[in-house]
Amino acid sequence: MSSSRFAVAVHVLALQALSPEVPLTSAYLAGSVSTNPVVVRRLLALLAEAGLVTTTPGPHGGARLARPAAGITLADVLAAVEEDGLLTLHKSPPNPKCPVGRNIEGVLSGLFVEAERALSKTLERTTIDDVAKAISKCLKTNPLKS
């Protein structure tokens, strides 16, 4: 399975979508995600490279969406932050003398392609704006208590 980069990236982008007028610092974003700001900065670099965010350095800098949230699909985010597919085979080949080892990669490869195709369809039709709206709806029904 993959890392949590995709989930963290969606979290960071949703925060930006909900505060489009303010550049958000890596420290602020990391506080929301409950991670180290270095992790967020690395992720922001990947997102910036993909054209999903812009970053401004300095004391008044931060990250903002590079385009409207409705124009960023979850498929865009996944492609930006995950190098491999979500479902991957063993790093080293299984034992070819074992009947399962000899055949497992061929069987799993077909299943993985089918599963990722289905996931991809969902991610292509879901935007960061959809995620932000769902979060806003949650906040209206379950407001944060300070």
N, C-alpha and C positions, 0 to 999 in steps of 0.2 A: 504494500500500500504506500501511498505517497505521504509526504510530510503534511504539516498543518498550514503550510504557506498559503494555500488557496483560501482557507477559512479566515486566516488573519488578514489577507489582502482584501477580501470582501468586507470584513469588519472595518478596516481602515478606509476603504472607499465609501462605505455607507456613512461613516462619520463625516467625511468630506462632503458628501451629498447633502447631509442634513445641516451643514454649516458652510454653504458655498461662498459666503462673503468674507470668511476669515481663513487665512492660511493657518493650518494646524501643524504644530511642531511635532517632531518625532517623540519628544518626551510626553506630550499630551496624548498622542495616539497610543504610545506604549502603555500609558496609565490606564487607558480604556481596555486595552487588550490584556493587560497584566503580564507584560513581557518587558524585556530590556529595550531601551531606545535604539541600540545598535541593531537589533533584529529588525525593527521597523525601518531604520535607515536603509538596510540592505534590501528590504522588500520594496521600499519606495524607489530605489535605484532601478530595480527590475520593472516596476510599473512605469517609471519615467522613460526608460528605454523603449517600452512598448507604446509610448505616447498616451498613456492613460492619466498620468499626473504631471504637473510641473512643480518643481521645487525651487525655492528661493532661499539661499543661505543667509545667515546673519541673525542678529537679535530680533528682528521683526519679520523674519522669514518663516517658511513652513511649506507645507504641501497643499496643493489644490487640484481639483479635477482638471484635466487638460481639455475636456469636452463635456457636454451635458451628460448627466447621469443616465438619461434615457438612451444615450448613444453608446453606452458601455455595457456589453453583455457579459454574463458570467463566463461564457466561452472565451472572450477576450482576456479576462482575468486569469483563467486557468492557463491559457497559452503563454501569458506573460510570466507566470511564477513557477510553473512546474515543467521541468526538463523532460521527464519521462511520462509515459501514460500513467494513469491512476492504478492500473492493474499491470503488474510486471511479473515476469518469470524469474526463476532462480538466477542469481548472478553467475553461478557456475553450472555447467550442464549436469543433469542427473546421470546416474550410473546406467550406461547403455546395456549392461548385462541383466538389469532388472526389467521385467516386463512392463511395470508401471513407469519406471524411469525412462525407458525407451520410447514410450508413447505419450507421456503426460504433457509435454510441451506442445505437441500438435493439437491435442484435445483442448488444452487451456487457451491456446492462441485464438482459436475460433470463438470460444466463449467470451474471451476478453474483448475481441473486436466487436462482437454483437452488443455486449454490455456498454462499452464505451460509446458506441454509435447511439444507443438509446439515451445515455447521459448527455451526450453532446447536443442532441435535439432539445433537451430541456434547458441546458445552459445557454444555447443560442437564442432562445425565446425569453429568457429572463434577464432583466437589466439591473444595474445598480440602483436605478430609480425605483424599480419594483421592490427591491430589498429595503430601501429607505422608507418607502410608503408603508410597507408591512411593519417596520419598526415604529414609525409614527403612530400607526393604528394601535400597536401594543401599548405605547406610552399613554394614549388616550384612555385605554381601558384599565391599565395597570400603571398609574403614574409612579415615578420614583419617589421614595420617601427619603428625606434627608435626615 
